[in-house]
Amino acid sequence: MMLVLGLVDIFVAFALFSKIFGVLLPLGVVIGLPIVLFFKAFMFNIYDPGSIQDVIVALLIILTIFLTLPWWLLLIPALFVLVKGLFSIISF
């Protein structure tokens, strides 16, 4: 279970990195990722710092559909999600 959740986090981090570098993602991916992150956040405990981070990143991904956000506003959460995903895989 932790392996799958870690892979989801790494995929979300790479999606945020692709937004930073201007690579266009399919709309289904951009809409599907926040849904998966919200489900992942509410599956466990919403007061967990990792779940709060998932909700914030999901909201940022939704905002990137409508707005062009500065690169640093996407880089910081992308790095945090990448580290969280790597540690989830290592703890497996």
Rosetta blueprint (number, residue, H / E / L):
1 M L
2 M H
3 L H
4 V H
5 L H
6 G H
7 L H
8 V H
9 D H
10 I H
11 F H
12 V H
13 A H
14 F H
15 A H
16 L H
17 F H
18 S H
19 K H
20 I H
21 F L
22 G L
23 V L
24 L L
25 L L
26 P L
27 L H
28 G H
29 V H
30 V H
31 I H
32 G H
33 L H
34 P H
35 I H
36 V H
37 L H
38 F H
39 F H
40 K H
41 A H
42 F H
43 M H
44 F L
45 N L
46 I L
47 Y L
48 D L
49 P H
50 G H
51 S H
52 I H
53 Q H
54 D H
55 V H
56 I H
57 V H
58 A H
59 L H
60 L H
61 I H
62 I H
63 L H
64 T H
65 I H
66 F H
67 L L
68 T L
69 L L
70 P L
71 W H
72 W H
73 L H
74 L H
75 L H
76 I H
77 P H
78 A H
79 L H
80 F H
81 V H
82 L H
83 V H
84 K H
85 G H
86 L H
87 F H
88 S H
89 I H
90 I H
91 S H
92 F L
